[in-house]
Amino acid sequence: MSVSGCCRNLRITIKALHLHLIRPRVGSSLYPRIQSTHLSSMADLKSTFLNVYSTLKSDLLHDPSFEFTDESRLWVEKMLDYNVPGGKLNRGLSVVDSFKLLKEGEDLTEEEVFLSCALGWCIEWLQAYFLVLDDIMDNSVTRRGQPCWFRVPQVGMVAINDGILLRNHIHRILKKHFRGKPYYVDLVDLFNEVEMQTACGQMIDLITTFEGEKDLAKYSLPIHRRIVQYKTAYYSFYLPVACALLMAGENLENHIDVKNVLVDMGIYFQVQDDYLDCFADPETLGKIGTDIEDFKCSWLVVKALERCSKEQTEILYENYGKPDPANVAKVKELYKELDLEGVFKEYESKSYEKLIGVIEAHQSKAIQAVLKSFLAKIYKRQK
């Protein structure tokens, strides 16, 4: 063979090897060794989940669509580690939990574990994107026990662009690992739709009361429900289950009833949050509630407005939304006079009965198991 022929063959071999290295098959040895037997406990699941985060982060830090410098790669890595894996990870882990339940006892393959974890991380990326921008809009100080990302020295308003990066990372992950799947287009549509719904929920929350125009008369149960439904319920409750259903080969149009149950569950979850913000022990809750000071459209203030006498309404109007501890104490005292703790407990009991009734009427035992798993995690929670 001629020298030129040898060189040509060598180039072909190197190119083939290069393609093999940069485009690994899901479940190949280039992915973390993850097997269903490793998911026997929550600790095992979380460990596996975090290993997948490391793989996805590495993919993004070596994304061929951008020529990273050392400085830009370090920035993105720091930004990701600060904002993405720091929470409880409940939304992401719920994708894996739900998919396992839909498989009804079948062992998950290494590929299925990896892909369900990857989808879970897409939701955690979405959460990080929302929170980074939300903290700027709210001018917040801390998040998850540390300064908000935009308050970290040298970050500032660069955080806005970081939020956009986080949003774009979701679709890079989906394209790399799901492009060959029959449900890929449905996944992309799902994430786009839920992002749109959540942004609209945030808009309703922001414009309900503009700065300097605090007016409790704008607050009502329907307004509270709309904010919660769009801002929280779709991405926190529906999205994880919808991802698992798509992985299981289901058509989401056939599961509108499941979506409705999960939205109702998300609203119940937020009502719990509003109640705990005021009545929970701060040490148990892990934070000091500030809904009263922040003039939030909370379920408690809406219920108070429904139950107040004329005199009590005046007290609420005079004190709600003011940072002085004396004003906050007057609102809390009014809540006790109105027995809002009892009102909440009645709401919680009726919500649980309604939800469990709808769930048990579902024809699929696997979907029943998924929905019951979600409900069990939040019913009568203390934090």
Order of alpha helices (4+ residues) and beta strands (2+ residues): alpha-alpha-alpha-alpha-alpha-beta-beta-alpha-alpha-alpha-alpha-alpha-alpha-alpha-alpha-alpha-alpha-alpha
